[in-house]
Amino acid sequence: MKYPYKTSNFTLSKLSIFFLFLLMLWSMWPWFAWTHAGFMTVAFGSCFLLLRLILCTKDRNNYTVVHSVLFVIFFILLVYFMTLLRNATGLMTIIHFVRIVMVFVFVMLMGKDEKKQIVAMVTTLYAWIVGISMIAYFFVIAGGNLPYSIVRVPENLFYPPFRNYGLFILPDVQHNLDIIPRFRSIFTEPGHLGTISALLLYINRYELRKKRVLIIFISVIISFALAAYVLAILGYFIQLIAKSKRIFKSLLKIITVSALLIGIGVSFYVRYPENIVSILILSRFEHDETRGIQGNNRTTDDFDHFYETQFLTSTENILWGMNLSEAEQWVLFGRGGNNSYRVFLLNNGVIALLLVFLMYFSIVAIATFTLWRLGISSTSNFEYVLSFT
């Protein structure tokens, strides 16, 4: 439901969405969340829950329980499996479990209008943050001087020291492959910025005529993050299929565009091997004997060896995971440098991964059933199904 302007419900709704944005921002690991992140996320999450509980008692019609019940069930099972079932069942673990579930459940049960407001607020505030930091970044790259301090990620030796300009950060030690420092805004890695921006592009349907969406699109480009490029392109292809009434024609367009991109990329890399795009993006597709391609470098050699010799050799570990603590991972693999789906599998196993798939499958199933019940064509309104995810 859309609350009337300047009413108590309107104010509570806006405040709750703002606290949700802060909770999301802290989870993206900006430089100011490196310390006391746990306390701040608990504070923001608690404020969000309190405001939503007040709204819930005042307006019970704002929650679409029927359309989200399966998702909520699978999400609770997933979090229960990853916390209470496999860890110590102390009071703090139970509180952590309840807080995560309640925040996610309240978001999923919000009405359609409030979900649109979440997208609008998150996109706008994120674009302002990225846009301002982008201006400062270009100023410094062009030779300008701004005051900065040297900071480090606490208890993580993988990351180098950073120059903290406040509005953005840059590594104090330049990587030998980087012609210029990659843009990361206030976030720890360019990949963090790029993937968040790519997802927001998809949510906003690539409407580049809007300034905020255009800013986010530029941030993807100058992050030079391969994962962000892949996500942005795949998302655009999905949008293309969703908007098309002729799926075969859209698939033909996608195949043609993909072939052209591959051809242009190969030709560009052969002709300009020292170009920044060739070094930071295209070179990562080169063949590697151990990893397949050079871009498959999200885990360390120590982790890969442990994964193959200890995890994959045990059926019990594959099913239930090994549930290694952070301290154990530091001892085995070093502090940082392992960021891959295999880390999730190692810790949680195939059972947890199956619950994740069921969770998202439930959204598609609910949306498909809703289309059938309303008599809507699933081909021409495929995007309606995707909107539930």
Protein Blocks (a to p, Z undefined) as FASTA:
>chain_A
ZZdehifklmmmmmmmmmmmmmmmmmnopaklmgoklmmmmmmmmmmmmmmmmmmmmomm
lpcfklmmmmmmmmmmmmmmmmmmmmccbfklmmmmmmmmmmmmmmmmpcfklmmmmmmm
mmmmmmmmmmmmmmmmmmmmnopacdddddddehiakbccdddehjaccdfbdcfklmba
cdekjafbfklmmmmmmmmmmmnoopakbmklmmmmmmmmmnopaklmmmmmmmmmmmmm
mmpcblklmmmmmmmmmmmmmmmmmmmmmmmmmbmklmmmmmmmpccfklopaklmmbcf
klmmmmmmmmmmpmklmmnonoiafklmmmmnogehiacfklmmmmnommlmmmmmmmmm
mmmmmmmmmmmmnopafklmmmmmmmmZZ
